[in-house]
Amino acid sequence: MSEAAMIGVFFVVFGFFEYVHPAQAGQGLTGRVRNICYGALVLGVGATISAWVFYLLPLSPRLRDETGVLATLVYAVAYVLAADLMFYWYHRAQHRFRSMWALHELHHSDSELNVLSSYRTYWLDYPIQTLVIHAPVLFILGYHPKGLVLAAALATFFLMFSHANWHLSLGRLTTVVVGPQLHRIHHSNLPNHRDKNFAQVFPVFDILFGTYYAPQTSEFPPTGTPTLTSDAAFARTLLRPFKIWTDMVRPRF
């Protein structure tokens, strides 16, 4: 199954639960269309640049030829675990440094968090994550064709599941895997939720490094950021990171 088809399937499944039991009622169509536009840039421009990043790397990962379901499953879980650990620190840096927040701000600006917010990301963030997260993990673990496909499916599942506008509390599993409620806390615009729950798949990293926030059963806060409105003009939003970087550099000269 192609990445586009997989995204389509998860959108339909999680979209159904968003409709049946939403965390935030009254979300409109306009915001979803806007997210589709940003997502198209990520999956088009961002993914194309990412492919070139892999192509231009001077070394190739070793090929792993283990066969069997268990070997595939072990590789996939190891890949997602390692990538999530690296993503955790990359994600924290995005919130810590203004230069990196310039790219991440778009993702947090959505005041109507839903499954399509998964790809409401600045297109340049995709190749950067490829270079600093996925390429290193691939070189460390090696290339297992079937395992990598399964890892991609798991990562896509949790990415879209965690952003779904679904009034779902995982109960005791909240400390095991990231769900819609736990990640909504991360997107919250309330002061007590700031810089919490950075992991994308495994909350254990937040627990270990002191950024875990355990939500109450009915805690589904509002989202968005005051520095960039959810409906900001498309062109202005795409130029915003470059403006921020220019403003940061100009005083030095």
C-alpha positions as CSV (number, residue, x, y, z in Angstrom):
1,M,0.0,0.0,0.0
2,S,1.4,3.4,-0.9
3,E,1.8,6.2,1.7
4,A,-1.0,8.2,0.1
5,A,-3.4,5.2,0.3
6,M,-2.4,4.5,3.9
7,I,-3.1,8.1,4.8
8,G,-6.5,7.9,3.1
9,V,-7.5,4.8,5.0
10,F,-6.5,6.3,8.4
11,F,-8.3,9.5,7.5
12,V,-11.5,7.7,6.8
13,V,-11.3,5.5,10.0
14,F,-10.3,8.3,12.4
15,G,-12.6,10.8,10.6
16,F,-15.5,8.5,11.4
17,F,-14.7,8.5,15.2
18,E,-14.2,12.3,15.0
19,Y,-17.7,12.6,13.7
20,V,-19.3,10.2,16.2
21,H,-17.5,11.3,19.3
22,P,-15.5,14.6,18.8
23,A,-13.3,16.1,21.5
24,Q,-14.1,19.6,20.0
25,A,-17.6,20.1,18.5
26,G,-18.4,22.4,15.6
27,Q,-15.2,22.1,13.6
28,G,-15.7,23.5,10.1
29,L,-14.8,22.4,6.6
30,T,-12.6,25.5,5.9
31,G,-10.0,24.5,8.4
32,R,-9.8,21.0,7.0
33,V,-9.3,22.2,3.5
34,R,-6.5,24.5,4.7
35,N,-4.8,21.5,6.4
36,I,-5.1,19.5,3.2
37,C,-3.3,22.4,1.3
38,Y,-0.4,22.4,3.8
39,G,-0.3,18.6,3.8
40,A,-0.1,18.5,0.0
41,L,3.0,20.7,0.2
42,V,4.5,18.4,2.8
43,L,3.8,15.2,0.9
44,G,4.8,16.8,-2.4
45,V,7.7,19.2,-2.0
46,G,8.8,18.0,1.4
47,A,8.8,14.3,0.5
48,T,10.6,15.0,-2.8
49,I,13.4,16.8,-1.1
50,S,13.6,14.0,1.5
51,A,14.1,11.5,-1.2
52,W,17.0,13.6,-2.6
53,V,18.5,13.8,0.9
54,F,18.7,10.0,1.1
55,Y,20.0,9.8,-2.5
56,L,22.8,12.3,-1.8
57,L,24.0,10.8,1.4
58,P,27.6,9.5,0.8
59,L,26.9,6.1,2.5
60,S,24.2,3.4,2.2
61,P,22.7,1.5,5.1
62,R,23.6,-2.1,5.3
63,L,20.9,-4.5,4.0
64,R,19.4,-6.8,6.5
65,D,18.1,-10.1,5.1
66,E,16.4,-11.6,8.1
67,T,13.2,-13.3,7.1
68,G,10.1,-14.2,9.0
69,V,7.3,-12.3,10.8
70,L,9.1,-12.0,14.1
71,A,12.2,-10.5,12.5
72,T,10.1,-8.0,10.6
73,L,8.1,-7.1,13.8
74,V,11.2,-6.7,15.9
75,Y,12.9,-4.4,13.4
76,A,9.7,-2.3,13.0
77,V,9.3,-1.8,16.7
78,A,13.0,-1.1,17.2
79,Y,12.9,1.5,14.4
80,V,9.8,3.3,15.7
81,L,11.3,3.3,19.3
82,A,14.6,4.7,18.2
83,A,13.0,7.3,15.9
84,D,10.7,8.4,18.6
85,L,13.6,8.9,21.0
86,M,15.4,11.1,18.5
87,F,12.1,12.8,17.6
88,Y,11.5,13.6,21.3
89,W,14.7,15.6,21.6
90,Y,14.2,17.2,18.2
91,H,10.7,18.2,19.2
92,R,11.9,19.7,22.5
93,A,14.4,21.7,20.6
94,Q,11.7,23.0,18.3
95,H,9.9,24.4,21.3
96,R,13.2,25.7,22.9
97,F,14.9,27.6,20.0
98,R,13.2,30.4,18.1
99,S,14.9,29.4,14.9
100,M,13.3,25.9,15.1
101,W,10.0,27.1,16.4
102,A,9.7,29.2,13.2
103,L,9.1,25.9,11.4
104,H,7.0,24.2,14.1
105,E,4.7,27.1,14.8
106,L,2.4,26.3,11.9
107,H,1.7,22.8,13.3
108,H,0.6,24.3,16.6
109,S,-1.4,27.1,15.2
110,D,-4.4,24.9,14.4
111,S,-7.3,25.9,16.8
112,E,-9.3,23.0,15.4
113,L,-7.0,20.0,16.0
114,N,-8.1,17.0,14.0
115,V,-6.7,14.1,12.0
116,L,-5.7,16.4,9.1
117,S,-3.6,18.5,11.5
118,S,-1.1,15.5,11.3
119,Y,0.3,17.0,8.1
120,R,-0.3,20.6,8.9
121,T,3.5,21.0,9.0
122,Y,5.9,23.3,7.3
123,W,7.2,21.5,4.2
124,L,10.9,22.1,5.1
125,D,10.4,20.2,8.4
126,Y,10.0,16.9,6.5
127,P,13.5,16.8,4.9
128,I,15.1,18.1,8.1
129,Q,13.5,15.3,10.1
130,T,14.7,12.9,7.4
131,L,18.2,14.1,7.8
132,V,18.5,14.3,11.6
133,I,16.2,11.4,12.6
134,H,15.3,8.8,10.0
135,A,18.7,8.7,8.2
136,P,20.7,8.1,11.4
137,V,18.2,5.4,12.6
138,L,18.4,3.7,9.3
139,F,22.2,3.6,9.3
140,I,22.2,2.3,12.9
141,L,19.6,-0.4,12.4
142,G,20.2,-1.2,8.7
143,Y,17.7,-1.5,5.9
144,H,15.1,-4.3,6.3
145,P,12.6,-3.8,3.4
146,K,9.5,-5.4,5.0
147,G,10.4,-4.1,8.5
148,L,10.7,-0.5,7.2
149,V,7.3,-0.7,5.5
150,L,5.7,-1.9,8.8
151,A,7.6,0.8,10.7
152,A,6.2,3.5,8.3
153,A,2.7,2.1,8.8
154,L,3.0,2.2,12.6
155,A,4.4,5.7,12.5
156,T,1.7,7.0,10.2
157,F,-1.0,5.3,12.4
158,F,0.2,7.0,15.6
159,L,0.8,10.3,13.9
160,M,-2.8,10.5,12.6
161,F,-4.3,8.7,15.7
162,S,-2.7,11.1,18.1
163,H,-4.0,14.2,16.3
164,A,-7.6,12.9,15.8
165,N,-10.4,15.1,17.2
166,W,-11.6,12.1,19.1
167,H,-12.9,12.2,22.7
168,L,-10.9,9.2,23.7
169,S,-9.1,8.5,26.9
170,L,-6.9,5.5,26.9
171,G,-7.0,5.0,30.7
172,R,-4.0,3.0,31.9
173,L,-2.6,2.7,28.4
174,T,-2.0,6.5,28.5
175,T,1.5,5.8,29.9
176,V,2.1,3.1,27.2
177,V,1.2,4.7,23.9
178,V,0.3,8.2,22.8
179,G,-3.4,8.8,22.0
180,P,-5.6,11.7,21.0
181,Q,-6.0,13.0,24.6
182,L,-2.4,12.9,25.6
183,H,-1.2,14.7,22.4
184,R,-4.0,17.2,22.6
185,I,-2.4,18.3,25.9
186,H,0.8,19.0,24.0
187,H,-1.2,21.2,21.6
188,S,-3.1,22.9,24.4
189,N,-2.9,26.7,24.7
190,L,-3.3,26.6,28.5
191,P,-0.2,27.6,30.6
192,N,-0.2,24.5,32.7
193,H,0.2,22.3,29.6
194,R,3.1,24.2,28.1
195,D,6.0,22.0,26.9
196,K,4.5,18.7,27.9
197,N,4.1,15.4,26.2
198,F,6.6,15.7,23.4
199,A,6.8,12.0,22.3
200,Q,4.8,10.9,19.2
201,V,4.4,7.2,20.0
202,F,5.9,6.2,23.4
203,P,5.1,8.4,26.5
204,V,7.9,6.7,28.4
205,F,10.3,9.3,27.0
206,D,8.3,12.1,28.6
207,I,8.1,10.1,31.8
208,L,11.9,9.5,31.8
209,F,12.8,13.1,31.0
210,G,10.3,14.9,33.1
211,T,7.9,16.3,30.5
212,Y,5.0,13.9,31.1
213,Y,1.5,15.4,31.9
214,A,-1.2,12.9,32.9
215,P,-4.5,14.2,31.7
216,Q,-7.7,13.9,33.7
217,T,-10.4,11.7,32.2
218,S,-12.4,14.6,30.8
219,E,-9.5,16.9,30.0
220,F,-9.6,18.0,26.4
221,P,-8.3,21.5,26.3
222,P,-8.5,24.2,23.5
223,T,-5.6,24.4,21.0
224,G,-3.8,27.0,18.9
225,T,-1.1,29.6,19.4
226,P,-1.4,33.4,19.9
227,T,1.5,34.1,17.7
228,L,0.0,32.7,14.5
229,T,-3.7,32.4,13.9
230,S,-5.2,29.2,12.6
231,D,-6.6,31.0,9.5
232,A,-3.6,33.2,8.7
233,A,-3.1,33.9,5.0
234,F,-1.5,30.9,3.2
235,A,1.3,32.9,1.5
236,R,2.1,34.9,4.6
237,T,2.3,31.7,6.6
238,L,4.7,30.1,4.1
239,L,7.0,33.1,4.2
240,R,6.9,33.6,7.9
241,P,9.8,31.3,8.9
242,F,12.1,33.2,6.4
243,K,11.0,36.5,7.9
244,I,11.7,35.3,11.4
245,W,15.2,34.0,10.4
246,T,15.9,37.3,8.6
247,D,14.9,39.3,11.6
248,M,17.2,37.1,13.8
249,V,20.2,37.6,11.5
250,R,19.8,41.3,10.6
251,P,20.9,42.8,13.9
252,R,24.2,40.9,13.7
253,F,25.1,42.9,10.5
